[in-house]
Amino acid sequence: MSACEICNQLPDEIAGKAVSEIPELANRLQEEETDFKRWATKFRCKTCGQLWEERYESHGHANVPTVRKLGKN
C-alpha cells in the first residue's frame, strides 16, 4: 500500500493536538493498541496503513498531546 494523500500532506509531528482534534486524520484511523503506562495510543490509517501515535506528555500542570507518524508495519 502506498501512502494516501492525507498522510503524505500532514507533517511528521503535530504538537498540542489529539487525533480527535484533527478531523481529516481521525476519520481515517483505526486504533491498534494503547499503552497506558506511556499514555500512548497507536493508530493505523485504514487507507494506506501508515502508523500514527498519539502520546500525552506532562508539561507543568497539563498533559499535552502530540501526534506523530511512525513507520509502517
N, C-alpha and C positions, 0 to 999 in steps of 0.2 A: 504494500500500500504506500502510495506517495502522500506527502503532507498535503492537507487541504488548504485552501486559500486563507481561511480564518487563522489557523495555527501558524501559517507562514507569515501573516501580516502582524500578528501580535509580537511584542518584544519577549525576550527570553525570561524577563522578570518584571512583575508588576507589583510594586510595593504599596502597601496601605489598602489593598482591596482583597476581598474574599472572592472565591469563584462565583458565588451568588450575586455579586456586585458587578460582574462582567457578563451581561446578558448574551452577547454574541458567542461567548465561550460556554457559559453554563448550559445552554440548550444542547450542546454537542457532547458534553462529558458524561461519562458513566463512572460512578465511584468504584474503585478497585479494592482499596484497603485503608484502614485507619490505624495509626499508631498513637494510642492515647498518651503514652509516656513522652513522646516528642511533640505532641499537639500537631500532628501532620496527617494529611489525607492524600492518597494518590488517586488520580482520575485518569481515564483513558478516553481520547476522542473517539466517538463512535464512527466517524467518517474515515480518519486516516491512521488511527492507532497511536498518535502522539501521546506520551505520558506527561501529566502535569502534577505538580504537588502544591497543595495549599498548606502553609505552615504558619502557626502563630508563634510570635516571639515576644517576650516580655520587654517592654520599654517603659521604665519608670512605673507609673501606676496603671498602665494599659497594656493589653495584649494586642499586638498589631499583626494583621495577616499579610502574607506575601504569597503570590502565586508564581511558580517557576516552571519552565519547561524542563523535562527530564528526557533522557534518551529513550528511544523506542525499545520495547522488549518483544 
